[in-house]
Amino acid sequence: MLTPFVQNLLRQTNNPVIIEIGACDGRYTQQIFMCCERGVPNFFSFEPDPRNVELCMRAMPSIVKFIPAAIGNVTGKVSFHLAAPQPNGEIGSSSISPFKDVTKAFPWCQEVGNIQVECWRLDDFCEAFTMPPEIDLIFMDIQGAERLMIEGAPKTLARTRYLWTEFEGIESAGTLYEHSSSLKELHAMLPGWEIVEVINGDALLRNTKICR
């Protein structure tokens, strides 16, 4: 969800630089884009699930640079675990992190296949393509692979102002994905960052080294 803080951040930023990781069907891409009221956003969006790629390409504004790939701690081909659709038909629970207890918590969330997809370390992607010196927001929803992204992005995160991330928050459900991490664990991987807000199983963090 886009909280009022995130919406205002985007509205008040000139020509914001945004990286969205795990775009699903492009729904949040549109919401993020609509908040960018000052100048032209430099917007990169990643989604590896082939069932969502066509939806993303149809839903996204043409200015968004869409990359049909995952973001993790390696660059190259990786295994991607396909989840069954949610009861509402949305396909949003697949991950590069293997399933563990996710089906116990959500019985509908069965693994229905395993394919190879392209994956980037975010640092490698930013070096391979022209990126502005500062990133305003990384918005990610990648189903238990959050710490893999952080492991592959130390240089990029050092020049990122804000990070929106999901975290493991259902203590009674066990470990949903192999690499699932609590907010405390993710925060420990980000020295110099502070937690701005927590909404259910999502959190916004701010890089205090570049945000005054």
WOLINWO-V468694 format. One record per backbone hydrogen bond with DSSP energy under -1.0 kcal/mol. NH is the residue of the N-H (numbers start at 1). CO is the residue of the C=O. Records with the same first field share a line. If there is no record, write none. Layout:
BEGIN
NH: CO / CO
END
This chain:
BEGIN
7: 3
8: 4
9: 5
10: 6
11: 7
12: 8
15: 38
18: 42
19: 137
20: 44
21: 139
22: 46
23: 46
26: 23
30: 26
31: 27
32: 28
33: 29
34: 30
36: 33
37: 35
42: 16
44: 18
45: 65
46: 20
47: 67
52: 49
53: 49
56: 52
57: 53
58: 54
59: 55
60: 56
64: 61
65: 43
67: 45
69: 67
70: 118
72: 120
76: 119
78: 117
80: 115
81: 95
82: 113
84: 110
86: 90
89: 86
95: 81
100: 176
101: 175
102: 176
105: 101
106: 102
109: 106
110: 108
112: 82
115: 80
117: 78
119: 76
120: 70
123: 152
125: 121
126: 122
127: 123
128: 124
129: 125
135: 159
136: 17
137: 17
138: 162
139: 19
140: 164
141: 21
145: 142
149: 145
150: 146
151: 147
152: 148
153: 150
157: 153
158: 154
159: 156
160: 157
161: 135
162: 136
163: 205
164: 138
165: 203
167: 201
168: 181
173: 170
174: 171
178: 98
180: 177
186: 182
187: 183
188: 184
190: 187
193: 190
194: 206
196: 204
197: 204
199: 202
202: 199
203: 165
204: 197
205: 163
206: 194
207: 161
208: 192 / 206
210: 207
211: 207
END
